[in-house]
Amino acid sequence: MKNRKIILSENEIPEYYLNISYYLKKYLGKLPDPPLNPATKKPVGPADLSAIFPMELIKQEVSLDKEIAIPEEVRDLYKLYRPTPLIRAYRLEKFLDTPAHIYYKYEGASPTGSHKINTTLAQAYYNKKEGVKTLIAETGAGQFGSALSLACNFFGLKCQIFMVKVSFEQKPYRKTVMRIYGADVFSSPTKFTQFGKKILEENPNTPGSLGIAISEALESVGKTEKAKYSLGSVLNHVLLHQTVIGQEAKKQMEKSGEYPDIVIGCVGGGSNFAGIAFPFLADKLKNKNKTRFVGVEPQSCPSLTRGKYKYDFGDTAKMTPLMKMYSLGSDFVPSPIHAGGLRYHGMAPLVSFLYHEKQMEAVAYDQKSIFQAGIDFARTEGIIAAPESCHAIKAAIDEAIKAKAEGKKKVILFNLSGHGLLDLNGYDKFLQNTL
Ligand SMILES: Cc1ncc(COP(=O)(O)O)c(C=O)c1O
């Protein structure tokens, strides 16, 4: 009987995070341009960041070490759900009648339902160690907020979440999840911050955006004692923490006796893509193999495929350092699609750099086509995927169809970053043709 799942044991959970910057420097001889202080236009130093991040995370942000050891406490908590399974999508392959072999890494198997907890456990740990009492963050669809709420609960930290208004309304049970774990959750823009008030005065019916919610979270950090900020994507240290996904996937692919020709991840701020891709990309930089990497984004927020590569702010109020990234402009408010986690105007500087250097490709899909892919996947493989993850499914399906047309056996790997059991509103609208 053929194996569908490739499972690792708990002692195969990675012992370190893989730092792609080391490989870029060593094999490409270049690194992304550094973040700049908007006032001086000089590279930001630790002092610029220490008001919002603990020192260990600032160190990780600029580290060029090959590996960063995962603290034992964090590894122990990873055992609650890691290693996550790698699954061969035989039924989807049959449905598509493709010679391609399709594998997916299932991060929806985590307690909060997505990959985001890989970084929140690490972030809560380092903050706790440095005496922080409260973590404050924004969330789009609520996956990062749920993951941070649980991590804060585990480490005895208070947690405040600014949830983008459109998702707050589309996904009401996400806020219940965060409240179950003990967090305070607000619909952003709120009336509690100066910036939120300003946005509401200008446009009371705004759907909100990640850029606005980040500004509110940062403002709230400034007003709260012993509080720091936590970001769910974009920054180097967040992408670093997600590399546990790709490291496990590499071991699992080895056990399957195959190596991916194509690695696919949806891109919001870039951490999910980085998680699955960077360990394989490190191989490619080292061995010059031909693996392709594809980031998948929504057509309504096409940072990579339509954005400009420039220095821009990470938030709408222009409070963050300037980052060199593909951006649609920091005041861009995307349409209220259900993939709330992909509604970010910019892209991680590391992912932007890789795209600019042609080390990866990007593709954008409209909302209807990704829900159709999600339904085909649910009906063949059983899992109802988050709308964000449906972008990766759609790209994997398209690559499998291309492989059939070319008569080639391609090995396709994608990250199924989260389940969609709290996203049924979007599926419902799709099924009723009212999206
Ligand atoms: C299920 C899921 N997948 C992917 C993403 C995008 O993640 P990233 O910003 O890390 O690219 C999100 C973001 O919230 C998400 O919730």
The ligand as an ORCA input file, in Angstrom:
! r2SCAN-3c Opt
* xyz 0 1
  C      -3.284     30.891      6.647
  C      -2.335     31.960      6.222
  N      -1.472     31.713      5.219
  C      -0.604     32.641      4.782
  C      -0.580     33.908      5.332
  C       0.396     34.888      4.804
  O       1.479     34.848      5.602
  P       2.784     35.705      5.447
  O       2.457     37.092      5.830
  O       3.639     35.085      6.402
  O       3.185     35.657      4.042
  C      -1.435     34.213      6.390
  C      -1.373     35.524      7.035
  O      -2.103     35.847      7.919
  C      -2.334     33.223      6.837
  O      -3.188     33.467      7.842
*
